[in-house]
Amino acid sequence: MIVVTVACVCLAAATLVASALDLVGPAHDAGATANRAAPVYQDPVQPVPARVADLLGRMTLEEKLGQLTQVDRAALTSPQDIAAYRIGSVLSGGGSAPADNSPNGWADMYDGYQSAAQATPLAIPIIYGVDAVHGHNNVRGATIFPHNIGLGATRDAGLVRAVGRATAEEVAGTGVDWTFAPCLCVARDDRWGRTYESFGEQAEIPTAMTSIIGGFQGGSLGEPTSILATAKHYVGDGGTTGGRDQGDTVISEAELRAVHLPPFQAAVAQGVGSIMVSFSSWNGQKVHGHKRLLTDLLKGELGFTGFVVSDWAGIDQLDGQRGFTGAEIATALNAGIDMVMVPTDYRQFLQLLRGEVDAGRVPIERIDDANRRILTKKFELGLFERRFTDRALTSTVGNQAHRDLARDAVRRSQVLLKNQGGVLPLAKGGGKIFVAGKSADDIGLQSGGWTISWQGSAGNITPGTTILQGIRATAGSGATVTYNRDGTGIDSSYRAAVAVVGETPYAEGQGDRTGAMGLDSADLRVLSRLRASGVPVVVVLVSGRPLDIAAQVDGWAALVAAWLPGTEGQGVADVLFGDYNPSGKLPVTWMRAASQQPINVGDGKPALFPYGFGLSYPGGPTSPSPTPSASTTAPPPTTPAAPTTSPPRTTPPAPTTRPPAPTTAVATTTQTVGTASCTFRYTVSNQWQNGFVAEVRVTAGAAPVSGWTLRFAFPGDQAVTNAWNATVTQSGGQVSAANQDYNATIAAGGSVTFGFQGTYSGTNPPPTAATLNGTACATA
């Protein structure tokens, strides 16, 4: 989402429209309905479809159009405009916060807007959206979790679900109902400024991490701590040419479906409530106006029943001219967008939209369909019954249980890339440790973009523990820790130097790096000073993506990719001192040079560190996680299969630890029958109680395959409930998967991938054999 700076509009308290509430009667005062039956839509015991139908039948056209309109809070002239224009949704763009940017300040703001919405004839509540993309990150004092690239390095879907649950509690504690998360982009070019919003470069990791949706939405949307999740940005935004934000993804439909679509398929299968459209284009056509992708594929083929929301002023870009037109509005709505993030010119939007409807260019059936989708989620969230903030939840914002969970997420996300001579873990107690670098003692730098403000900023922007504070707390009573940001003052008396360096905060657009991707001159000077002392240098790299470090890494004794850890820098120190044995694995391929971009696993380009690589300390302890609160306890984690690529043999000096073997697949062999052969790989990418998501990859041997059917048998009672990229049928335990038109041919040595959601009871063992067109495949 993009934001713009708009003058702040101060909000009155919830009592501002108290007199107007007296006119509403049955919507807020049960006593007023004692002598007459409440409308069906106001009766919480009625089924949601019946409530939606009843409400829709009572709505004027103006009320229906208002439900399709989302406005940024800073653009509202006054809260009363919500009632005057029947606005259905308000959002806070990045940094769009109330003057009192505290949990209570947010709750007061939210309640004021809901009061304004209640002062309408039908008292339809608003739904309030925020970019809670790594915690409730607009709110000062909230727990800031690692950005998605770090969570992807954990390969731990259960942990990520717990992160979603904790975030939902904090968001609900400020009254807000809806987060524009998770980002399910598959980032294929590290030059892209949103790379850190991706869980990884292969579909398997973002697909597994859709577990966060269950954390956000809980067991039921009607639970007090449940919020609506948003899968974004649909679809292909991570594959744009040159990694350009809002650019053009020029790929075949087969590649779009194989690489970029699977995470959204899994999200739909898990019941995600909303999906946000990408600013980008697919083969030259803006997705905001792409009916085939939005209506035919998403709502038709995938069966998505929630609502589709545009990105920030995304409809403005359809004709390439500044500002939206009636034609753009009609194109977007007819393509399948249900709610339009205007986000500022709501009066003009409603006027133009009314004109398009009156002229018949937007059918009333399309307006009603969008309203049904939006109102369904409002009823499911319980907004008609619980209109205001549950202040009992407000104290959860930034509580210790959530910070303990974030600390655990940080340490699990650390990837140890080099450890020459076993310099890590650092010993506790005794001797001197020198710490340097701009990112060592700066919450803003270690949190990155989308933290308090849109682009993020340096400094003490929100409470937390810096990496330096974590080092000081862990070093031991007999150790001396000296810090100098610039590296001045170090000499040979120190037993180690820790350089915490990397990128400064950025978000979309401003974060694109089309040229050099190395460390800045200040970081290089710090590293030069530390190396000149002769002390072993441990580099902690704080960044939203791999950086071009091949020319410097030979001079470092150790290297840790810390990503953007958020507010709990103690988790980094836990790894540096061995309180936690590093377990993170690269979710992206680490380039040797910026000129290699884009670089991804399987493209034949030599990596500095391959996808899936990460070292551990031999025999080191892995301490138990801090105990989370009961509400954030995660199910047993599942891990996508890790690659088997061995680490590089050239610069840097070769580590000897291989990435871990796959956890859900059996040993690899190749079985050949005449000139035909095939390899079958089955991976459970996400699993929860009685449900799972699986991905199947079929690779042809020396001969191409034209038209294929794969058959395998479940060893347990698994049952397929929903599939993508193949037509899957099941009879008992026998499963058959046949190609779609777009992936009917498998080139010699090439692969196709399809996936499905299923149910099971007891255990969930993988199939051990498969045939492709009758030929037995090897398993991998």
LINCOR-V883873 format. One record per residue. N is the residue number from 1. SS is DSSP state (H for helix, E for strand, C for the rest). PSI is psi as a letter, one per 30 degrees, with the letter a starting at -180 (* if undefined). D_FIRST is the distance of its C-alpha to the first C-alpha in Angstrom with 2 decimals. Layout:
{{N & SS & PSI & D_FIRST} {N & SS & PSI & D_FIRST}}
This chain:
{{1 & C & k & 0.00} {2 & C & k & 3.81} {3 & C & l & 6.65} {4 & C & l & 10.27} {5 & C & k & 13.45} {6 & C & k & 15.46} {7 & C & k & 18.83} {8 & C & k & 19.08} {9 & C & j & 20.88} {10 & C & k & 23.27} {11 & C & k & 23.81} {12 & C & l & 27.22} {13 & C & l & 28.25} {14 & H & f & 28.49} {15 & H & f & 31.99} {16 & H & e & 30.84} {17 & H & g & 31.21} {18 & H & e & 34.01} {19 & H & e & 36.39} {20 & H & e & 34.10} {21 & H & e & 33.96} {22 & C & f & 37.72} {23 & C & f & 37.34} {24 & C & e & 35.25} {25 & H & c & 37.95} {26 & H & f & 37.53} {27 & H & f & 33.79} {28 & C & f & 34.39} {29 & C & j & 38.12} {30 & H & e & 39.92} {31 & H & e & 43.24} {32 & H & f & 42.60} {33 & H & g & 42.49} {34 & C & e & 45.74} {35 & C & g & 47.82} {36 & C & l & 45.63} {37 & C & k & 43.55} {38 & C & k & 39.81} {39 & C & l & 37.77} {40 & H & e & 36.71} {41 & H & f & 33.01} {42 & H & g & 33.92} {43 & C & j & 35.95} {44 & C & f & 34.09} {45 & C & f & 36.81} {46 & C & l & 36.15} {47 & C & k & 34.14} {48 & H & e & 30.50} {49 & H & e & 31.14} {50 & H & e & 34.03} {51 & H & e & 32.09} {52 & H & e & 29.34} {53 & H & e & 32.07} {54 & H & e & 33.95} {55 & H & e & 31.06} {56 & H & e & 29.95} {57 & H & f & 33.57} {58 & H & f & 33.63} {59 & C & k & 30.49} {60 & C & l & 30.82} {61 & H & e & 28.70} {62 & H & e & 27.00} {63 & H & e & 26.10} {64 & H & e & 24.78} {65 & H & e & 22.57} {66 & H & e & 21.26} {67 & H & f & 20.14} {68 & C & g & 17.82} {69 & E & k & 16.14} {70 & E & k & 13.24} {71 & E & k & 13.30} {72 & E & k & 11.85} {73 & H & e & 14.89} {74 & H & f & 15.42} {75 & H & f & 15.92} {76 & C & k & 18.61} {77 & C & e & 22.01} {78 & C & l & 23.55} {79 & C & f & 23.19} {80 & H & f & 25.86} {81 & H & f & 23.59} {82 & H & e & 22.22} {83 & H & e & 25.80} {84 & H & e & 26.70} {85 & C & g & 23.99} {86 & C & h & 23.84} {87 & C & k & 20.08} {88 & C & f & 19.02} {89 & E & k & 15.79} {90 & E & k & 14.31} {91 & E & l & 11.18} {92 & E & j & 10.66} {93 & C & l & 7.54} {94 & C & j & 8.08} {95 & C & f & 11.77} {96 & C & j & 12.43} {97 & C & l & 15.57} {98 & C & l & 19.07} {99 & C & e & 21.81} {100 & C & i & 23.29} {101 & C & i & 20.55} {102 & C & l & 22.64} {103 & H & e & 22.66} {104 & H & e & 25.21} {105 & H & e & 23.39} {106 & H & e & 20.36} {107 & H & e & 22.86} {108 & H & e & 24.69} {109 & H & e & 21.67} {110 & H & e & 20.73} {111 & H & e & 24.39} {112 & H & e & 24.71} {113 & H & e & 22.05} {114 & H & e & 23.68} {115 & H & e & 27.01} {116 & H & e & 25.96} {117 & H & f & 24.87} {118 & H & f & 28.22} {119 & C & h & 30.09} {120 & C & l & 29.84} {121 & C & e & 32.55} {122 & C & f & 30.91} {123 & C & h & 28.99} {124 & C & k & 25.94} {125 & C & l & 23.59} {126 & C & l & 19.93} {127 & E & k & 17.38} {128 & E & k & 15.10} {129 & E & k & 11.66} {130 & E & l & 10.11} {131 & C & i & 8.09} {132 & C & i & 11.59} {133 & C & f & 10.94} {134 & C & i & 14.31} {135 & C & a & 16.17} {136 & C & i & 15.48} {137 & C & f & 14.15} {138 & C & f & 13.62} {139 & C & k & 17.31} {140 & C & k & 20.10} {141 & C & f & 22.58} {142 & C & l & 20.48} {143 & C & k & 21.12} {144 & C & j & 18.69} {145 & C & l & 19.12} {146 & C & k & 18.88} {147 & C & l & 15.66} {148 & H & e & 15.81} {149 & H & e & 17.87} {150 & H & e & 20.49} {151 & H & e & 20.56} {152 & H & e & 21.06} {153 & H & f & 24.00} {154 & H & f & 25.65} {155 & C & g & 25.96} {156 & C & j & 26.46} {157 & H & e & 24.92} {158 & H & e & 26.89} {159 & H & e & 25.60} {160 & H & e & 21.97} {161 & H & e & 22.88} {162 & H & e & 24.41} {163 & H & e & 21.32} {164 & H & e & 19.45} {165 & H & e & 22.45} {166 & H & e & 22.60} {167 & H & e & 18.94} {168 & H & e & 19.57} {169 & H & e & 22.65} {170 & H & e & 21.02} {171 & H & e & 18.24} {172 & H & e & 21.08} {173 & C & f & 23.13} {174 & C & g & 21.02} {175 & C & f & 21.18} {176 & C & k & 17.57} {177 & C & f & 17.60} {178 & E & k & 14.34} {179 & E & k & 11.84} {180 & C & i & 8.64} {181 & C & l & 10.67} {182 & C & l & 12.32} {183 & E & j & 10.66} {184 & C & g & 13.72} {185 & C & k & 13.26} {186 & C & j & 16.65} {187 & C & j & 16.32} {188 & C & f & 19.30} {189 & C & j & 19.11} {190 & C & f & 18.84} {191 & C & f & 18.14} {192 & C & k & 14.50} {193 & C & f & 12.47} {194 & C & g & 10.62} {195 & H & e & 14.12} {196 & H & f & 14.33} {197 & H & f & 11.67} {198 & C & k & 14.27} {199 & C & f & 17.48} {200 & C & l & 19.54} {201 & C & f & 20.63} {202 & C & k & 22.77} {203 & H & f & 21.81} {204 & H & e & 24.30} {205 & H & e & 22.35} {206 & H & e & 18.95} {207 & H & e & 21.25} {208 & H & e & 23.29} {209 & C & g & 20.48} {210 & C & f & 19.45} {211 & H & f & 22.05} {212 & H & f & 19.37} {213 & H & e & 18.80} {214 & H & e & 22.41} {215 & H & e & 21.83} {216 & H & e & 19.09} {217 & H & f & 21.00} {218 & C & a & 24.46} {219 & C & f & 27.61} {220 & C & k & 26.81} {221 & C & f & 23.96} {222 & C & f & 26.67} {223 & C & k & 27.28} {224 & C & f & 26.65} {225 & C & g & 24.35} {226 & C & k & 22.31} {227 & C & l & 18.72} {228 & E & k & 16.82} {229 & C & l & 14.85} {230 & E & j & 12.07} {231 & E & k & 12.56} {232 & E & l & 9.66} {233 & E & j & 9.14} {234 & E & k & 12.38} {235 & C & k & 14.17} {236 & C & g & 15.19} {237 & H & f & 12.12} {238 & H & g & 14.15} {239 & H & g & 17.12} {240 & C & l & 16.42} {241 & H & k & 19.49} {242 & H & g & 19.77} {243 & H & g & 16.56} {244 & C & k & 14.80} {245 & C & k & 11.05} {246 & C & g & 10.50} {247 & C & a & 14.24} {248 & E & k & 16.92} {249 & E & j & 18.02} {250 & C & i & 21.74} {251 & C & l & 23.44} {252 & C & l & 25.84} {253 & H & e & 25.15} {254 & H & e & 27.14} {255 & H & e & 24.93} {256 & H & e & 21.72} {257 & H & e & 23.41} {258 & H & e & 24.97} {259 & H & e & 22.17} {260 & H & f & 18.75} {261 & H & e & 19.72} {262 & H & e & 21.73} {263 & H & e & 19.07} {264 & H & e & 17.84} {265 & H & e & 21.52} {266 & H & e & 22.15} {267 & H & e & 19.32} {268 & H & e & 20.84} {269 & H & f & 24.23} {270 & C & g & 23.29} {271 & C & h & 22.25} {272 & C & k & 18.50} {273 & C & e & 17.81} {274 & E & l & 14.63} {275 & E & k & 12.71} {276 & E & k & 9.28} {277 & E & k & 9.88} {278 & C & k & 8.97} {279 & C & f & 8.67} {280 & C & l & 11.79} {281 & E & l & 15.37} {282 & E & j & 18.24} {283 & C & h & 21.47} {284 & C & f & 20.50} {285 & E & k & 19.12} {286 & E & k & 15.56} {287 & H & f & 14.51} {288 & H & f & 13.35} {289 & H & g & 17.09} {290 & C & j & 18.62} {291 & H & e & 21.00} {292 & H & e & 22.65} {293 & H & e & 19.64} {294 & H & e & 18.25} {295 & H & e & 21.62} {296 & H & e & 24.32} {297 & H & e & 22.87} {298 & H & e & 20.36} {299 & H & e & 22.21} {300 & H & d & 25.58} {301 & H & e & 26.32} {302 & C & f & 24.17} {303 & C & h & 24.98} {304 & C & k & 21.63} {305 & C & f & 22.59} {306 & C & a & 19.47} {307 & E & l & 17.05} {308 & E & k & 14.29} {309 & E & k & 11.22} {310 & C & l & 9.30} {311 & C & l & 5.65} {312 & C & j & 5.41} {313 & C & h & 9.00} {314 & H & f & 9.04} {315 & H & f & 12.72} {316 & H & f & 13.58} {317 & H & f & 13.68} {318 & C & e & 16.28} {319 & C & g & 19.28} {320 & C & g & 18.22} {321 & C & l & 19.07} {322 & C & k & 17.37} {323 & C & k & 16.92} {324 & C & l & 17.06} {325 & C & l & 20.46} {326 & H & e & 22.27} {327 & H & e & 22.57} {328 & H & e & 18.84} {329 & H & e & 18.51} {330 & H & e & 21.46} {331 & H & e & 20.30} {332 & H & e & 17.00} {333 & H & e & 18.86} {334 & H & f & 21.81} {335 & H & f & 19.81} {336 & C & g & 18.80} {337 & C & k & 15.65} {338 & C & e & 16.84} {339 & E & k & 14.45} {340 & E & k & 12.61} {341 & E & j & 9.73} {342 & C & e & 11.91} {343 & C & f & 10.91} {344 & C & e & 13.88} {345 & C & i & 16.76} {346 & H & e & 17.62} {347 & H & e & 21.33} {348 & H & e & 21.18} {349 & H & e & 18.93} {350 & H & e & 21.48} {351 & H & e & 24.35} {352 & H & e & 23.26} {353 & H & e & 22.45} {354 & H & e & 25.89} {355 & H & e & 27.48} {356 & H & e & 26.12} {357 & H & e & 27.40} {358 & H & e & 30.71} {359 & C & f & 31.19} {360 & C & g & 30.72} {361 & C & f & 27.87} {362 & C & j & 25.69} {363 & C & k & 28.20} {364 & H & f & 28.59} {365 & H & e & 28.60} {366 & H & e & 24.96} {367 & H & e & 24.18} {368 & H & e & 26.29} {369 & H & e & 24.75} {370 & H & e & 21.23} {371 & H & e & 22.83} {372 & H & e & 24.71} {373 & H & e & 21.71} {374 & H & e & 19.86} {375 & H & e & 23.15} {376 & H & e & 24.19} {377 & H & e & 21.42} {378 & H & e & 22.22} {379 & H & e & 25.84} {380 & H & e & 25.28} {381 & C & f & 23.40} {382 & C & g & 26.47} {383 & C & f & 24.76} {384 & C & f & 27.84} {385 & C & e & 30.08} {386 & C & i & 28.07} {387 & C & f & 26.32} {388 & C & l & 26.17} {389 & C & k & 25.29} {390 & C & j & 27.78} {391 & H & f & 28.81} {392 & H & f & 30.64} {393 & H & f & 27.34} {394 & H & e & 26.09} {395 & H & f & 28.26} {396 & H & f & 26.46} {397 & C & j & 23.62} {398 & C & g & 24.44} {399 & C & l & 27.76} {400 & H & e & 29.93} {401 & H & e & 29.57} {402 & H & e & 25.82} {403 & H & e & 26.40} {404 & H & e & 29.13} {405 & H & e & 26.86} {406 & H & e & 24.28} {407 & H & e & 27.24} {408 & H & e & 28.35} {409 & H & e & 24.97} {410 & H & e & 25.11} {411 & H & e & 28.60} {412 & H & f & 28.08} {413 & H & f & 25.21} {414 & C & k & 27.46} {415 & E & j & 28.76} {416 & E & j & 32.18} {417 & E & f & 32.53} {418 & E & k & 35.84} {419 & E & i & 38.68} {420 & H & k & 41.71} {421 & H & g & 44.89} {422 & H & h & 43.23} {423 & C & f & 42.09} {424 & C & k & 39.62} {425 & C & l & 39.83} {426 & C & k & 40.98} {427 & C & k & 44.09} {428 & C & k & 44.09} {429 & C & k & 46.73} {430 & C & k & 48.85} {431 & C & a & 48.18} {432 & E & k & 45.46} {433 & E & k & 41.81} {434 & E & k & 40.02} {435 & E & k & 36.25} {436 & E & l & 34.37} {437 & C & k & 31.00} {438 & C & f & 28.19} {439 & C & g & 26.13} {440 & C & e & 29.12} {441 & C & h & 28.95} {442 & C & j & 25.43} {443 & H & e & 23.05} {444 & H & e & 20.15} {445 & H & e & 20.80} {446 & H & f & 21.35} {447 & H & e & 18.15} {448 & C & a & 15.82} {449 & C & l & 12.25} {450 & C & h & 10.25} {451 & C & j & 13.74} {452 & C & e & 14.75} {453 & C & l & 12.64} {454 & C & e & 9.26} {455 & C & f & 11.25} {456 & C & l & 14.04} {457 & C & l & 17.64} {458 & C & l & 21.18} {459 & C & a & 23.68} {460 & C & i & 24.60} {461 & C & f & 21.33} {462 & C & l & 22.01} {463 & C & k & 25.06} {464 & C & a & 25.70} {465 & E & k & 28.06} {466 & C & l & 27.79} {467 & H & e & 29.14} {468 & H & e & 32.17} {469 & H & e & 32.87} {470 & H & e & 32.79} {471 & H & e & 35.22} {472 & H & e & 37.54} {473 & H & f & 37.60} {474 & H & f & 38.47} {475 & C & f & 40.81} {476 & C & l & 43.87} {477 & C & f & 46.41} {478 & C & g & 48.48} {479 & C & k & 45.71} {480 & E & k & 44.73} {481 & E & j & 41.11} {482 & E & k & 40.74} {483 & E & k & 37.44} {484 & C & j & 37.02} {485 & C & e & 33.61} {486 & C & f & 35.19} {487 & C & g & 37.61} {488 & C & k & 40.63} {489 & C & f & 43.67} {490 & C & k & 43.64} {491 & C & a & 46.98} {492 & C & f & 48.61} {493 & C & f & 49.38} {494 & C & k & 45.97} {495 & C & f & 45.73} {496 & E & l & 42.08} {497 & E & k & 39.25} {498 & E & j & 35.65} {499 & E & j & 33.12} {500 & E & j & 29.55} {501 & E & l & 27.59} {502 & E & b & 24.39} {503 & C & l & 21.08} {504 & C & l & 19.71} {505 & C & k & 16.17} {506 & C & l & 13.19} {507 & C & a & 9.54} {508 & C & l & 7.94} {509 & C & d & 10.27} {510 & C & f & 12.73} {511 & C & f & 13.36} {512 & C & k & 14.79} {513 & C & j & 18.56} {514 & C & f & 20.58} {515 & C & b & 23.86} {516 & C & k & 25.41} {517 & C & g & 23.85} {518 & C & a & 26.53} {519 & C & l & 27.13} {520 & C & l & 27.34} {521 & H & e & 30.81} {522 & H & e & 30.91} {523 & H & e & 30.36} {524 & H & e & 32.97} {525 & H & e & 35.44} {526 & H & e & 35.06} {527 & H & e & 35.69} {528 & H & e & 38.64} {529 & H & e & 40.23} {530 & H & e & 39.92} {531 & H & e & 41.37} {532 & H & f & 44.23} {533 & C & f & 45.44} {534 & C & g & 46.29} {535 & C & k & 44.45} {536 & C & k & 42.38} {537 & E & k & 38.72} {538 & E & j & 36.06} {539 & E & k & 32.58} {540 & E & j & 29.58} {541 & E & j & 26.53} {542 & E & j & 23.32} {543 & C & l & 20.54} {544 & C & g & 17.38} {545 & C & l & 19.37} {546 & C & k & 23.01} {547 & C & l & 24.50} {548 & C & j & 27.48} {549 & C & g & 30.27} {550 & C & e & 33.15} {551 & C & f & 35.22} {552 & C & f & 35.22} {553 & H & f & 35.21} {554 & H & f & 38.97} {555 & H & g & 39.65} {556 & C & k & 37.77} {557 & C & e & 39.60} {558 & E & l & 36.54} {559 & E & k & 32.83} {560 & E & k & 30.27} {561 & E & j & 26.60} {562 & E & f & 25.04} {563 & E & b & 21.36} {564 & C & j & 19.25} {565 & C & f & 21.35} {566 & C & a & 20.00} {567 & C & f & 22.53} {568 & E & i & 25.44} {569 & C & f & 26.98} {570 & H & f & 30.26} {571 & H & e & 29.14} {572 & H & e & 29.34} {573 & H & e & 32.81} {574 & H & e & 33.86} {575 & H & e & 33.60} {576 & H & e & 35.15} {577 & C & g & 38.20} {578 & C & g & 38.58} {579 & C & f & 37.92} {580 & E & k & 35.56} {581 & C & k & 36.30} {582 & C & k & 33.22} {583 & C & f & 32.07} {584 & C & k & 28.65} {585 & C & k & 28.47} {586 & C & k & 26.26} {587 & C & f & 23.36} {588 & C & l & 23.18} {589 & C & k & 25.99} {590 & E & j & 26.86} {591 & C & l & 27.77} {592 & C & f & 31.07} {593 & C & l & 29.68} {594 & H & f & 26.53} {595 & H & f & 28.46} {596 & H & f & 28.23} {597 & C & k & 24.52} {598 & C & k & 23.50} {599 & C & k & 25.70} {600 & C & l & 25.67} {601 & C & k & 28.39} {602 & C & f & 31.01} {603 & C & g & 30.53} {604 & C & f & 33.72} {605 & C & k & 32.38} {606 & C & k & 34.02} {607 & C & l & 31.70} {608 & C & e & 32.29} {609 & E & k & 31.35} {610 & C & l & 30.75} {611 & C & k & 28.13} {612 & C & f & 29.43} {613 & C & k & 31.53} {614 & C & k & 32.15} {615 & E & l & 35.36} {616 & C & l & 36.91} {617 & C & k & 39.85} {618 & C & k & 43.09} {619 & C & g & 44.41} {620 & C & l & 41.92} {621 & C & k & 41.03} {622 & E & j & 37.89} {623 & C & l & 37.93} {624 & C & l & 36.87} {625 & C & k & 33.51} {626 & C & k & 33.43} {627 & C & j & 34.15} {628 & C & l & 31.08} {629 & C & l & 31.56} {630 & H & e & 32.65} {631 & H & f & 29.34} {632 & H & g & 27.55} {633 & C & k & 30.24} {634 & C & l & 28.94} {635 & C & l & 30.85} {636 & C & k & 32.61} {637 & C & l & 30.21} {638 & C & l & 30.14} {639 & C & k & 29.61} {640 & C & l & 28.64} {641 & C & k & 31.50} {642 & C & l & 31.48} {643 & C & l & 32.60} {644 & C & g & 36.18} {645 & C & k & 35.71} {646 & C & l & 37.84} {647 & C & l & 36.68} {648 & C & l & 37.49} {649 & C & f & 41.06} {650 & C & a & 40.36} {651 & C & k & 38.53} {652 & C & l & 37.77} {653 & C & k & 40.98} {654 & C & k & 40.67} {655 & C & l & 39.84} {656 & C & f & 42.05} {657 & C & k & 39.87} {658 & C & l & 38.43} {659 & C & l & 35.19} {660 & C & l & 36.08} {661 & C & l & 37.47} {662 & C & k & 35.50} {663 & C & f & 35.82} {664 & C & g & 35.71} {665 & C & l & 37.73} {666 & C & l & 41.37} {667 & C & l & 43.09} {668 & C & k & 42.65} {669 & C & l & 45.58} {670 & C & k & 46.02} {671 & C & k & 48.41} {672 & E & k & 49.73} {673 & E & j & 51.72} {674 & C & b & 53.38} {675 & C & f & 50.76} {676 & E & k & 48.03} {677 & E & l & 45.99} {678 & E & l & 42.71} {679 & E & k & 40.70} {680 & E & k & 38.92} {681 & E & k & 36.22} {682 & E & k & 35.10} {683 & E & k & 32.35} {684 & E & j & 31.29} {685 & E & f & 27.65} {686 & E & k & 27.18} {687 & E & k & 29.88} {688 & E & a & 30.43} {689 & C & j & 33.48} {690 & C & g & 34.94} {691 & E & l & 31.92} {692 & E & l & 30.41} {693 & E & k & 28.33} {694 & E & l & 30.26} {695 & E & k & 29.75} {696 & E & k & 32.73} {697 & E & k & 33.15} {698 & E & k & 36.23} {699 & E & k & 37.52} {700 & E & l & 40.37} {701 & C & b & 43.28} {702 & C & f & 45.30} {703 & C & k & 45.35} {704 & C & l & 42.50} {705 & E & k & 42.02} {706 & E & j & 41.62} {707 & C & j & 40.86} {708 & C & l & 40.55} {709 & E & k & 41.07} {710 & E & k & 40.53} {711 & E & k & 42.57} {712 & E & l & 42.61} {713 & E & k & 43.83} {714 & C & k & 42.21} {715 & C & f & 44.58} {716 & C & a & 43.50} {717 & C & g & 42.59} {718 & C & k & 39.03} {719 & E & k & 37.90} {720 & E & k & 35.10} {721 & E & f & 33.03} {722 & E & k & 30.23} {723 & E & l & 29.88} {724 & E & l & 27.82} {725 & C & g & 28.89} {726 & C & l & 32.48} {727 & E & j & 34.77} {728 & E & k & 35.99} {729 & E & l & 39.13} {730 & E & k & 41.12} {731 & E & j & 44.76} {732 & C & b & 45.70} {733 & C & f & 44.43} {734 & E & k & 44.38} {735 & E & k & 41.05} {736 & E & k & 40.71} {737 & E & j & 37.56} {738 & E & l & 37.89} {739 & C & l & 35.73} {740 & C & l & 33.45} {741 & H & e & 34.22} {742 & H & f & 31.50} {743 & H & h & 32.61} {744 & C & f & 36.32} {745 & E & k & 37.44} {746 & E & j & 37.23} {747 & C & l & 38.33} {748 & C & k & 40.96} {749 & C & f & 39.31} {750 & C & l & 35.99} {751 & E & l & 34.06} {752 & E & l & 32.30} {753 & E & k & 30.18} {754 & E & l & 29.84} {755 & E & l & 28.85} {756 & E & l & 29.72} {757 & E & k & 29.52} {758 & E & l & 32.86} {759 & E & l & 34.94} {760 & C & l & 37.78} {761 & C & l & 40.16} {762 & C & c & 41.84} {763 & C & l & 40.80} {764 & C & i & 38.50} {765 & C & k & 40.41} {766 & C & l & 39.20} {767 & C & k & 41.36} {768 & C & f & 43.78} {769 & C & l & 44.63} {770 & E & l & 43.43} {771 & E & k & 44.85} {772 & E & j & 43.33} {773 & C & h & 45.48} {774 & C & f & 48.27} {775 & E & k & 48.04} {776 & E & k & 47.59} {777 & C & l & 44.53} {778 & E & l & 44.30} {779 & E & k & 41.84} {780 & C & * & 39.40}}
